[in-house]
Amino acid sequence: MDIAQNLNRIYQQIAQYQTTHTVSLLAVSKTKPFCDIVAAYQAGQRLFGENYVQEGVEKIQQAQQQHLNDITWHLIGPLQSNKTRIVAEHFDWVQTIDRYKIAERLSQQRPAHLPPLQVLIQINISDESSKSGIQPEQLMDLAAQVVQLPNLQLRGLMAIPAPTDDIAQQQAVFKQMATLFQQLQQSYPNLPIDTLSMGMTDDMQSAIMCGSTMVRIGTAIFGKRN
Ligand SMILES: *Cc1c(COP(=O)(O)O)cnc(C)c1O
């Protein structure tokens, strides 16, 4: 598994698929050892996503000890209210906002010396059974509350669609997300709503073609997880 080679292949694919705007790559390092993050860092990767709070915080602390200070860390897994403080103290972004109570705690607990926590609202766009994410109809109400919080900055939306090999189905769901994203941008023309986080290893191309601005890739960079 050559992480640098994998990354370069994905950078090239992104460059090939993107058309109207730049798409950034979030390297999803959950369950992978810290040395894999270092390998990706040495290949030029700077955005990393972790799913589990404790594991993520340990890696953030290791990165600080090794002076890898220009990494941007995204929490992409579910967040319980008893873990908000440690997240507010360590992460740069939280992509999984789906309750006002969590957002409010993150804002209250964000240390004053850090910039505002950058957040995305997670939409439960296709997987009815999953508990994560809000329904599309709830977006405008939650957004209106989140934008009032002083130590959070709303940047856009995130979704994890139900996996399918059907390209037309992938694209239909991603297009629904793109429409919601445009509605959010139009509602807040003065805010930097610039991030639509969608697309993983198996549906990256569809996501980019439908307007993703950030793909979250694990397996294609670091190999299969156990
Ligand atoms: C694990 C995970 C990814 C990466 O998935 P791959 O299929 O390995 O690329 C992306 N987003 C979220 C929220 C994840 O949990």
Ligand as a Chemical Component Dictionary entry (heavy atoms), coordinates in Angstrom:
data_LIG
# 
_chem_comp.id                   LIG 
_chem_comp.type                 NON-POLYMER 
_chem_comp.pdbx_formal_charge   0 
_chem_comp.three_letter_code    LIG 
# 
loop_
_chem_comp_atom.comp_id 
_chem_comp_atom.atom_id 
_chem_comp_atom.alt_atom_id 
_chem_comp_atom.type_symbol 
_chem_comp_atom.charge 
_chem_comp_atom.model_Cartn_x 
_chem_comp_atom.model_Cartn_y 
_chem_comp_atom.model_Cartn_z 
_chem_comp_atom.pdbx_ordinal 
LIG C1 C1 C 0 -15.313 6.117 6.567 1  
LIG C2 C2 C 0 -15.927 7.344 6.038 2  
LIG C3 C3 C 0 -15.534 7.897 4.816 3  
LIG C4 C4 C 0 -14.516 7.255 3.897 4  
LIG O1 O1 O 0 -15.053 6.115 3.273 5  
LIG P1 P1 P 0 -14.264 5.302 2.153 6  
LIG O2 O2 O 0 -15.320 4.497 1.484 7  
LIG O3 O3 O 0 -13.266 4.456 2.886 8  
LIG O4 O4 O 0 -13.609 6.273 1.244 9  
LIG C5 C5 C 0 -16.124 9.089 4.416 10 
LIG N1 N1 N 0 -17.036 9.718 5.179 11 
LIG C6 C6 C 0 -17.441 9.225 6.355 12 
LIG C7 C7 C 0 -18.458 9.962 7.151 13 
LIG C8 C8 C 0 -16.907 8.021 6.810 14 
LIG O5 O5 O 0 -17.338 7.537 7.985 15 
# 
loop_
_chem_comp_bond.comp_id 
_chem_comp_bond.atom_id_1 
_chem_comp_bond.atom_id_2 
_chem_comp_bond.value_order 
_chem_comp_bond.pdbx_ordinal 
LIG C1 C2 SING 1  
LIG C2 C3 SING 2  
LIG C2 C8 DOUB 3  
LIG C3 C4 SING 4  
LIG C3 C5 DOUB 5  
LIG C4 O1 SING 6  
LIG O1 P1 SING 7  
LIG P1 O2 DOUB 8  
LIG P1 O3 SING 9  
LIG P1 O4 SING 10 
LIG C5 N1 SING 11 
LIG N1 C6 DOUB 12 
LIG C6 C7 SING 13 
LIG C6 C8 SING 14 
LIG C8 O5 SING 15 
# 
